[in-house]
Amino acid sequence: SLQVTIKFVLYLLFVIPSSHGTQLYLEVPSSCLPIVYSPVYNITFMGLEKLHPFDSGKWGKVIHFLKEEKLISDGSIVEAREATEEDLLVVHTKRYLNRLKVG
């Protein structure tokens, strides 16, 4: 269920010890759900996205569905923020991040 999934994600983020920490969403009000979304997630490029097998607008569709079903409201969604390298190190290795930088 959705509640079990949310609890598991929160457990992974806040209970399992990590040598790195993040303050990225520490100030999120308790009235918000752990759903992070930004309209920029919906990638479009003059219709070419329709040719790609990945649905580049799926995140917007998910949010729209949750709102239509009255499972969430605009006030319960957390606005996406840019992660620092320290934030990324909570879930990725330094080696992996370095490989992304090099290309």
C-alpha positions in Angstrom: 0.0 0.0 0.0 1.0 3.6 -0.4 1.4 4.1 3.4 3.7 1.1 3.7 5.8 2.4 0.9 6.0 5.9 2.4 7.0 4.5 5.8 9.7 2.3 4.2 11.2 5.3 2.3 11.2 7.4 5.5 12.9 4.5 7.3 15.6 4.4 4.6 16.1 8.1 4.7 16.1 8.8 8.5 16.7 5.5 10.4 19.5 3.8 8.5 22.8 5.4 9.6 24.9 7.2 6.9 28.3 8.8 7.1 26.7 11.7 5.2 23.7 13.8 6.2 21.3 16.1 4.4 19.3 19.1 5.5 17.5 19.3 2.1 14.0 18.8 3.4 14.4 19.3 7.1 12.2 22.4 7.1 9.2 20.7 5.4 6.0 21.3 7.3 4.5 18.1 8.9 1.3 18.8 7.0 3.2 17.9 3.8 3.5 14.3 2.5 6.9 13.0 1.4 6.0 13.6 -2.3 8.5 15.9 -4.0 7.4 17.3 -7.3 8.2 20.1 -9.8 6.5 20.8 -13.1 10.0 20.8 -14.7 9.9 17.0 -14.3 7.5 16.9 -17.3 10.0 17.0 -20.2 8.7 18.1 -23.6 10.5 19.1 -26.8 8.2 20.0 -29.7 6.4 16.7 -29.6 9.6 14.6 -30.0 9.0 13.2 -26.5 6.2 11.1 -28.0 8.8 9.1 -30.0 10.7 8.1 -26.9 9.7 4.9 -25.1 9.9 6.6 -21.7 6.8 8.7 -20.8 8.4 12.0 -20.0 5.2 13.4 -18.6 4.4 10.5 -16.2 5.2 12.4 -13.0 2.7 15.1 -13.9 0.1 12.4 -14.7 0.8 10.8 -11.3 0.3 14.1 -9.5 -2.8 14.8 -11.5 -4.3 11.4 -10.7 -3.6 11.8 -7.0 -5.2 15.2 -7.0 -8.3 14.0 -9.0 -8.7 11.1 -6.5 -8.4 13.7 -3.6 -5.5 11.8 -2.1 -3.3 14.9 -2.1 -3.7 18.7 -2.5 -1.3 21.4 -3.6 -0.5 22.1 0.0 0.7 18.5 0.7 3.3 18.4 -2.1 6.9 19.4 -1.3 8.5 21.8 -3.8 11.6 20.2 -5.3 14.9 21.7 -4.3 18.4 21.4 -5.8 20.5 18.8 -4.0 24.1 19.6 -3.0 26.9 17.1 -3.4 26.6 16.3 0.4 22.9 15.6 -0.2 23.7 13.2 -3.1 26.3 11.4 -1.0 23.6 10.2 1.3 22.4 7.8 -1.4 25.3 7.7 -3.9 29.0 6.9 -3.6 31.7 9.5 -4.2 33.0 7.4 -7.0 29.7 7.4 -8.8 29.3 11.2 -8.5 32.8 11.7 -9.8 32.0 9.5 -12.8 29.0 11.6 -13.6 31.2 14.7 -13.5 33.7 13.2 -15.9 31.0 11.9 -18.3 
